[in-house]
Amino acid sequence: MKVIDDEFALRQILFNGTYSINNSNTKVNFSPDGKVVGLTEKPFFKIIYVFYLGIEYDMIILQSENGNWSTEDDAFKFTFQGDSILLNPVLLNFETNEHIVQDSTITLKKNGS
């Protein structure tokens, strides 16, 4: 697969593949082109790797349209634990630049591992 840009490469290395949500039969698929199926109704994701606004953790944004951040996006803090990705929803307020990581966790276990 041809690497198009640094974001494509990060998505390929970190997220590419199919995962089960919380040990269920519900599947999520991430593609290096930024498409995600099965997590929310939003079909695109971005990895936030340029830290500003005081965000000091790794985050993905789920979007209805592939583009810049908006107030309509869903944000998640992500961490890796073995063959799983742990996602915690993040409440973002663009007017005050506040971001609050929620306690609830979605566990995505990589299929075939």
N, C-alpha and C positions, 0 to 999 in steps of 0.2 A: 504494500500500500504506500502510495506516494505521500510524503509529509508536505502539507500545504503551508503551514505556519506554526509558530510555537504553541498556539492554543490547540491546534489539531494534534500536535505531538503529545501535549499533556493529557488531552482526552484519551488518546490511544493508550498511553502508558498507565494512567491512573484509573480510568473508568470503563474502558471498552469491554463489553461482554454482557452476559445475561446473569441476573441475580434473582434470588427468591426473597420476598419481603417477609420479615419476621417468621421465618421457618414455615411459610405457607406455600400453597401452590401458585400464588400470585407472582407473576414474573415482571421484572423490569429489565429493559435493554437499553444500554448506552452505546452510542456510535461515535467514532472519532470526528465525524462531521458535525457534531453538536446536537444530534437528534436523540431524544429519550422517549421511550414508550412504556407506559404502565405505572408510572409513579404518581403523576397528577394528570390533569387534562392538558397541561402545557407541554408542547412537543419539542422544545429546545432547551439546552442547558449551556451555561458558561461557567468556567472555573475562574474564581476570583483569586488572582495571584499577585496583583499589585495592591499592596496594603496602604490604604489611606482611610480617612474618616475614623481613625482610631480602631479599625478592625484588625485584630491581631490573631486571627485564626483562619484556617482554610475554609472556604465557602464556595458553594455552587448556587447559581441563580437559575431557576426554571422560568422560561419565558413563553408567551404565546407567539411572539415573533422574534426571529433571530436578530438582535440589535443591541442597543444601549439599555442600561438599567432603567426600570420605570417603577412607579408605585404599584403597578399591577403584578409585578414579579413575585415568585415564591423563593425565599432564601433559606438555605440550610447550611449550618456548620457541618463539616465532615471530618471524620477521623477514621483511620484504618486500624482494624484489630484482627490480626491473622488474615483469613480469607474473606473478611467482612468489612463493609463500610457502614459506619454509624452516622446517621443523619439526625441532627437536632434542628427543628425549625427556628428561624431567626426573625423576630419582628423588626422591621426597618422603618424608620421615620426619616424621610428625606429632608423635611423642613428643619428638624432639630439635629440631624445627623446621629440620632440615637439608634442603637441596635441592641436587642435583648435576646440572648440565646434561651430558648425554652428547655424545660427539663425532659419533655417527652422525646423518645428516641425511636427512630425507625432503623431496623437492622437489615441490611442488604447482604445476603450471603452469596458469594460467587458460585454459580453452578459449575459442576464438573471439578470441584476442588476437594 
